[in-house]
Every structure is written in C-alpha cells, then in structure tokens.
C-alpha cells in the first residue's frame, strides 16, 4: 500500500511539473543578465553579460492547454463517415474536419443531447 501511495505522489509531482513547464512556455521569459552584489549589470566589451537568453511566448503551449481544458470550444472536431465494409467485415471510415462555427449554439446543445442518449457511457474498470 505504501509503495502505491509513493507512486501516486510521484506521478502527481510529475504532472504538476509538466503543467508548470507548459505555463512557462506559454508565458515566455525575459533574458537574465549578470549583476554584481549591488544589483548593477556586469558588462563585457560594452554589452551586458547574458546568463539566460530571452524566451518569447510560445502560442502552441497555450493552444495545447486550451484544447485539452475546453475541448468543446477549442478541441479538434472530426467527423467520421462510414465508407463501407472491408473484406474482413471491418467498417471503413473516412475522416473530415467539421467547421462547428457554422452551427448555432442551440443546434450544438441539441446534438449533445442526442449524443448523450446514443453513445454508451465508458465502463469504469477498477
């Protein structure tokens, strides 16, 4: 039991570190310059010494987080169309990206209600 608790704690720490890194990439960071004990910049050849380069914000980190946190608003929408049945009886589908912006909020709510009735809930395995 103690071993599993340590594993879960380690996974939780790793998850928090990953979220921190995503947030840091999304925000970017300013350059860091060398300073003396008084906080004054240290120069070499007339230029301040750079300890760490500036990292501009990375929009993909923000997009990734939004896509996963709010999939109904920012997630990729895919429509699968049944194309036919393969030689081994498998269902063959084609994939098309759907432009959900062309559908009203009311229609989306209706589709969600239909999907909740039609799509079975996933099984929870303990």
Secondary structure, 3 states (H helix, E strand, C coil): CHHHHHHHHHHHHHHHHHHHHHHHHHHCECCEECECCCCCECEECCEECEEECCECCCHHHHHHHHHHHCHHHHCCCEEEEEEEECCCCCEEEEEEECCHHHCCHHHHHHHHHHHHHHCCCCCCCC
